[in-house]
């Protein structure tokens, strides 16, 4: 049996560029090692995800999210490619709806782990354009790959393809449904920024006030972020949803919020709440049926907005003018770090779902080396 490499043999990660912001920018890039310092990764928690479909944010336990983020932080610090964790594994990235960051970050994650990718960047190039059902497409993919990553305009798409799909499915966005891996990227950014959020058994002296600009009922990234927020309720004081709708949640989110123990309110005036918010989560684009809808100027912020000095901003991107570029070089900008970290959190998830955690080097030594 091949001996585990020592920590001294494993170099710092130098092949992923742009870890630090430009010299003239004050945008923040939190240090990943702060998240796993003196905190061993519990791989047995992540092994619970082996072979599972990843369909919604609510399926994760708090422990799974924390361990995925800790593993992602280690992957951000080391060069993992020499260990070829996904060697011999094939993934299909099937995007029946336009995508930049999600598709490319998944494909980057797989390729950097030495897996193989079959990419479908346009659903019109598949049999669906001829009227083929998603169920039949799923049956075919059983023979072609070990994992399917799908984005689709239809909210029911995951349910339809799973009629016949027997390899794991990762939902990369289903209509107005959910985007669970985006929520993982969101919380990975927040846990690096505030590592205390990963402490389950420590009381927070000052709980965070979260502001969510958008409509969870029709914006999938906002919905998944909101649902995953409930896992961290011991660290959250209040959630303020700022939306043009009187009831922005949707029935399933409302039911989940009622079961949780977080104080929440709905408002339609972002200016009223900005000075009290610690985290501002934005997404002004909603996919409704076959078109995109954007929110109006009441939900836009810029460097002149009354944002709390210590507050950070998250945005899953793409953005329009709701998040002004004047904020890009300010200390409020956590959204570029959020996008950068998506590669590593998806690497951690892919290794877990595909049962390749045993390909990792000795994590205990790595934790000590990089702490």
C-alpha positions as CSV (number, residue, x, y, z in Angstrom):
1,X,0.0,0.0,0.0
2,X,1.4,3.4,-1.0
3,X,2.4,5.5,2.0
4,X,0.6,8.7,2.7
5,X,2.7,11.7,1.7
6,X,4.0,14.0,4.4
7,X,2.8,17.5,4.6
8,X,6.2,18.8,3.6
9,X,5.7,17.0,0.2
10,X,2.5,18.9,-0.6
11,X,3.0,22.3,-2.1
12,X,0.8,25.4,-1.6
13,X,-1.8,25.9,-4.3
14,X,-0.1,28.1,-6.9
15,X,-2.0,27.0,-10.1
16,X,-5.4,28.7,-9.2
17,X,-4.8,32.4,-10.1
18,X,-6.2,35.6,-8.7
19,X,-6.5,34.6,-5.1
20,X,-5.6,38.1,-4.0
21,X,-7.5,41.2,-5.3
22,X,-5.7,43.8,-7.4
23,X,-3.2,46.1,-5.6
24,X,-5.5,49.1,-5.8
25,X,-8.5,47.2,-4.4
26,X,-9.7,46.8,-0.8
27,X,-12.0,43.9,-1.7
28,X,-11.6,41.1,0.8
29,X,-10.2,37.6,0.2
30,X,-10.5,35.8,3.5
31,X,-7.7,33.4,4.4
32,X,-9.0,29.8,3.9
33,X,-6.7,28.3,6.7
34,X,-8.7,30.2,9.3
35,X,-11.6,27.8,8.7
36,X,-9.7,24.5,9.3
37,X,-7.1,25.6,11.8
38,X,-7.0,23.0,14.6
39,X,-10.2,21.6,13.2
40,X,-9.8,18.2,11.6
41,X,-12.1,17.3,8.7
42,X,-14.6,14.6,9.6
43,X,-14.6,12.6,6.4
44,X,-17.2,10.2,7.9
45,X,-19.7,13.0,7.7
46,X,-19.0,13.6,4.1
47,X,-19.1,9.9,3.3
48,X,-22.9,10.2,4.0
49,X,-23.1,12.0,0.6
50,X,-21.6,9.2,-1.4
51,X,-24.0,8.3,-4.3
52,X,-26.6,10.9,-3.3
53,X,-28.5,13.2,-5.6
54,X,-27.9,16.8,-4.7
55,X,-31.3,18.5,-5.3
56,X,-32.0,21.1,-2.7
57,X,-30.3,23.1,0.1
58,X,-32.6,21.6,2.7
59,X,-31.2,18.1,2.3
60,X,-27.8,19.1,3.9
61,X,-27.2,18.9,7.6
62,X,-25.3,21.6,9.4
63,X,-22.4,19.2,9.9
64,X,-22.2,18.3,6.2
65,X,-22.1,22.0,5.2
66,X,-19.4,22.7,7.7
67,X,-17.2,19.7,6.8
68,X,-17.6,20.5,3.0
69,X,-16.5,24.0,3.7
70,X,-13.5,22.9,5.8
71,X,-12.4,20.4,3.0
72,X,-12.9,23.2,0.4
73,X,-10.6,25.5,2.5
74,X,-7.9,22.8,2.5
75,X,-8.3,22.3,-1.3
76,X,-7.9,26.0,-1.8
77,X,-4.6,25.9,0.1
78,X,-3.0,22.8,-1.5
79,X,-2.3,21.5,-4.9
80,X,-4.6,18.5,-5.1
81,X,-4.2,17.6,-8.8
82,X,-1.2,15.2,-8.3
83,X,-3.4,12.8,-6.4
84,X,-5.9,12.5,-9.3
85,X,-9.0,12.1,-7.0
86,X,-11.5,11.7,-9.9
87,X,-9.3,9.7,-12.2
88,X,-11.5,7.3,-14.2
89,X,-14.7,9.2,-13.4
90,X,-16.8,10.8,-16.1
91,X,-19.3,13.6,-15.5
92,X,-21.9,15.1,-17.9
93,X,-22.6,18.8,-17.5
94,X,-25.9,19.2,-19.2
95,X,-27.0,22.9,-19.3
96,X,-30.4,23.4,-20.9
97,X,-30.3,27.0,-19.7
98,X,-27.5,29.5,-20.2
99,X,-24.7,29.5,-17.6
100,X,-21.2,31.0,-17.2
101,X,-19.9,30.6,-13.7
102,X,-21.8,27.4,-12.7
103,X,-20.9,25.3,-15.7
104,X,-17.3,26.5,-16.0
105,X,-16.6,26.2,-12.3
106,X,-18.0,22.6,-12.3
107,X,-15.9,21.7,-15.3
108,X,-12.8,23.4,-13.8
109,X,-13.4,21.4,-10.6
110,X,-13.7,18.1,-12.4
111,X,-10.7,18.7,-14.7
112,X,-8.5,19.9,-11.9
113,X,-9.3,16.6,-10.0
114,X,-8.3,14.7,-13.2
115,X,-11.9,13.6,-14.0
116,X,-13.4,13.8,-17.5
117,X,-16.2,16.0,-18.7
118,X,-18.8,15.6,-21.4
119,X,-20.2,19.1,-21.8
120,X,-23.6,20.0,-23.2
121,X,-23.5,23.9,-23.1
122,X,-26.7,24.2,-25.1
123,X,-29.8,22.0,-24.7
124,X,-30.8,22.6,-28.3
125,X,-28.0,20.3,-29.3
126,X,-29.6,17.4,-27.6
127,X,-32.6,15.2,-28.5
128,X,-34.8,17.4,-26.4
129,X,-34.8,19.8,-29.4
130,X,-36.6,17.0,-31.3
131,X,-39.1,16.4,-28.5
132,X,-37.2,13.7,-26.6
133,X,-38.2,13.4,-22.9
134,X,-35.9,14.1,-20.1
135,X,-36.7,10.6,-18.7
136,X,-35.3,9.1,-21.9
137,X,-32.2,11.3,-21.8
138,X,-31.6,10.2,-18.3
139,X,-31.7,6.5,-19.3
140,X,-29.0,7.2,-21.9
141,X,-26.8,9.0,-19.5
142,X,-26.7,6.0,-17.2
143,X,-24.4,4.4,-19.8
144,X,-22.3,7.4,-20.6
145,X,-21.2,8.8,-17.3
146,X,-20.8,8.4,-13.5
147,X,-22.5,11.7,-12.6
148,X,-24.8,14.2,-14.1
149,X,-24.8,18.0,-13.4
150,X,-27.9,19.6,-14.9
151,X,-29.4,23.1,-15.2
152,X,-32.8,23.4,-16.8
153,X,-35.5,26.0,-17.4
154,X,-38.2,23.7,-16.0
155,X,-38.7,23.5,-12.2
156,X,-39.8,19.9,-12.7
157,X,-36.7,18.9,-14.6
158,X,-34.9,17.1,-11.8
159,X,-38.0,15.0,-11.1
160,X,-38.5,14.1,-14.7
161,X,-34.9,13.0,-15.4
162,X,-34.8,11.0,-12.2
163,X,-37.6,8.8,-13.5
164,X,-34.8,6.8,-15.3
165,X,-31.5,8.3,-14.1
166,X,-29.6,6.0,-11.8
167,X,-26.3,7.8,-11.5
168,X,-26.1,10.7,-9.0
169,X,-27.6,14.0,-10.2
170,X,-26.4,17.4,-9.0
171,X,-29.0,20.2,-9.6
172,X,-27.3,23.2,-11.0
173,X,-30.5,25.2,-11.1
174,X,-34.0,24.1,-12.0
175,X,-36.3,26.9,-13.2
176,X,-37.5,28.9,-10.2
177,X,-36.7,25.9,-7.9
178,X,-33.3,25.7,-6.3
179,X,-29.6,26.1,-6.7
180,X,-28.0,24.1,-3.8
181,X,-24.4,24.3,-4.9
182,X,-24.6,28.0,-5.1
183,X,-25.8,28.1,-1.5
184,X,-22.8,26.0,-0.6
185,X,-20.5,28.6,-2.4
186,X,-22.3,31.4,-0.6
187,X,-21.8,29.9,2.9
188,X,-18.3,28.8,2.1
189,X,-17.5,32.5,1.5
190,X,-19.2,33.5,4.7
191,X,-17.5,30.8,6.8
192,X,-14.1,31.9,5.6
193,X,-15.0,35.5,6.4
194,X,-16.4,34.6,9.8
195,X,-15.0,31.2,10.9
196,X,-16.9,31.4,14.1
197,X,-20.0,30.5,12.0
198,X,-18.5,27.0,11.7
199,X,-18.5,26.5,15.5
200,X,-21.7,24.6,16.4
201,X,-21.2,24.7,20.2
202,X,-20.0,28.2,20.7
203,X,-22.3,31.1,21.4
204,X,-21.9,34.2,19.3
205,X,-21.5,37.4,21.2
206,X,-23.2,39.3,18.4
207,X,-25.5,37.6,16.0
208,X,-25.6,38.5,12.3
209,X,-28.4,40.4,10.7
210,X,-28.9,39.0,7.1
211,X,-30.5,41.1,4.4
212,X,-31.7,39.3,1.4
213,X,-32.6,41.4,-1.6
214,X,-34.8,39.3,-3.8
215,X,-37.7,36.9,-3.9
216,X,-37.1,33.4,-2.6
217,X,-40.3,32.1,-4.1
218,X,-39.1,32.8,-7.7
219,X,-35.3,33.3,-7.4
220,X,-33.7,29.9,-7.0
221,X,-30.3,31.1,-5.6
222,X,-32.1,33.4,-3.1
223,X,-34.3,30.5,-2.1
224,X,-31.4,28.1,-1.5
225,X,-29.4,30.7,0.4
226,X,-32.4,31.4,2.6
227,X,-33.0,27.7,3.4
228,X,-29.4,27.0,4.1
229,X,-29.3,30.0,6.4
230,X,-31.7,28.2,8.8
231,X,-28.9,25.7,9.5
232,X,-26.9,28.6,11.1
233,X,-29.7,30.0,13.2
234,X,-27.6,30.1,16.4
235,X,-25.4,32.7,14.8
236,X,-28.2,34.7,13.1
237,X,-30.2,37.4,14.9
238,X,-32.6,38.4,12.1
239,X,-33.3,37.9,8.4
240,X,-34.8,40.8,6.5
241,X,-36.1,40.0,3.0
242,X,-36.4,43.0,0.8
243,X,-38.7,42.4,-2.1
244,X,-41.4,44.0,-4.2
245,X,-43.8,41.3,-3.2
246,X,-45.8,41.3,0.0
247,X,-45.3,37.5,0.4
248,X,-41.9,36.8,-1.3
249,X,-41.3,33.3,0.1
250,X,-43.5,30.7,-1.5
251,X,-45.4,28.1,0.5
252,X,-42.4,25.7,1.1
253,X,-40.1,28.4,2.3
254,X,-42.7,30.0,4.6
255,X,-43.3,26.6,6.2
256,X,-39.6,26.1,6.8
257,X,-39.2,29.6,8.3
258,X,-42.1,28.9,10.7
259,X,-40.3,25.8,11.9
260,X,-37.1,27.6,12.4
261,X,-36.2,29.9,15.3
262,X,-35.0,33.0,13.4
263,X,-36.7,36.4,13.5
264,X,-37.6,37.5,10.0
265,X,-39.4,40.4,8.4
266,X,-40.3,41.5,4.9
267,X,-39.7,45.0,3.6
268,X,-39.8,46.8,0.2
269,X,-37.3,49.6,1.1
270,X,-33.6,48.6,1.1
271,X,-32.5,52.1,2.3
272,X,-34.4,51.6,5.6
273,X,-32.4,48.5,6.5
274,X,-28.9,48.9,5.1
275,X,-27.3,50.6,8.2
276,X,-28.2,47.6,10.3
277,X,-27.3,44.7,8.0
278,X,-24.1,42.6,8.5
279,X,-24.5,40.5,5.3
280,X,-26.3,41.7,2.2
281,X,-27.3,38.9,-0.2
282,X,-28.4,40.2,-3.6
283,X,-29.8,38.6,-6.7
284,X,-32.0,40.8,-8.8
285,X,-32.6,38.4,-11.6
286,X,-35.5,35.9,-11.5
287,X,-36.2,33.2,-14.1
288,X,-39.9,33.1,-14.7
289,X,-41.2,30.5,-17.2
290,X,-39.2,31.4,-20.3
291,X,-37.9,34.9,-19.5
292,X,-35.9,36.9,-17.0
293,X,-37.3,39.5,-14.8
294,X,-35.3,42.2,-13.0
295,X,-36.2,44.3,-10.0
296,X,-36.4,48.1,-10.1
297,X,-34.2,50.9,-8.7
298,X,-35.6,50.6,-5.2
299,X,-33.4,47.5,-4.8
300,X,-30.1,48.8,-6.1
301,X,-27.0,49.7,-4.1
302,X,-23.8,51.6,-4.8
303,X,-20.8,53.0,-2.9
304,X,-22.9,55.9,-1.8
305,X,-25.6,53.7,-0.2
306,X,-25.7,53.8,3.7
307,X,-24.0,50.4,4.1
308,X,-22.6,49.5,7.5
309,X,-18.8,49.8,7.6
310,X,-18.2,46.2,8.5
311,X,-20.9,44.7,6.2
312,X,-20.2,42.4,3.3
313,X,-22.1,41.9,0.1
314,X,-22.7,38.5,-1.6
315,X,-24.1,38.1,-5.2
316,X,-24.2,34.9,-7.1
317,X,-23.8,36.8,-10.4
318,X,-24.5,37.6,-13.2
319,X,-25.4,41.1,-12.2
320,X,-26.9,44.0,-14.0
321,X,-27.0,47.4,-12.4
322,X,-28.5,46.4,-9.1
323,X,-24.9,45.9,-7.7
324,X,-22.9,48.9,-8.9
325,X,-19.3,48.5,-9.9
326,X,-18.4,51.3,-7.6
327,X,-18.5,48.7,-4.8
328,X,-16.0,46.3,-6.5
329,X,-12.9,47.8,-4.8
330,X,-14.4,48.4,-1.4
331,X,-14.1,46.1,1.7
332,X,-17.8,45.3,1.2
333,X,-17.0,43.1,-1.8
334,X,-17.1,39.5,-0.8
335,X,-18.8,38.5,-4.1
336,X,-15.6,38.0,-6.1
337,X,-14.2,35.8,-3.4
338,X,-17.6,34.0,-3.4
339,X,-17.3,33.2,-7.1
340,X,-13.6,32.2,-6.8
341,X,-14.4,29.7,-3.9
342,X,-17.1,28.0,-5.9
343,X,-14.4,25.8,-7.6
344,X,-13.2,24.4,-4.2
345,X,-16.6,23.8,-2.6
346,X,-17.7,21.9,-5.7
347,X,-14.5,19.9,-5.7
348,X,-15.3,18.9,-2.1
349,X,-18.8,17.9,-3.1
350,X,-17.8,16.0,-6.2
351,X,-15.3,13.9,-4.2
352,X,-17.9,13.2,-1.6
353,X,-20.7,12.2,-4.0
354,X,-18.4,10.1,-6.2
355,X,-16.8,8.3,-3.2
356,X,-13.3,9.5,-3.8
357,X,-12.5,11.0,-0.3
358,X,-10.0,8.1,0.1
359,X,-7.8,9.6,-2.6
360,X,-7.0,12.6,-0.4
361,X,-3.6,13.0,1.1
362,X,-3.1,13.0,4.9
363,X,-5.5,15.8,6.0
364,X,-4.3,15.9,9.6
365,X,-0.8,16.8,8.6
366,X,-2.1,19.4,6.1
367,X,-4.2,21.0,8.8
368,X,-1.2,21.4,11.0
369,X,1.0,22.6,8.2
370,X,-1.3,25.3,6.9
371,X,-2.7,26.5,10.3
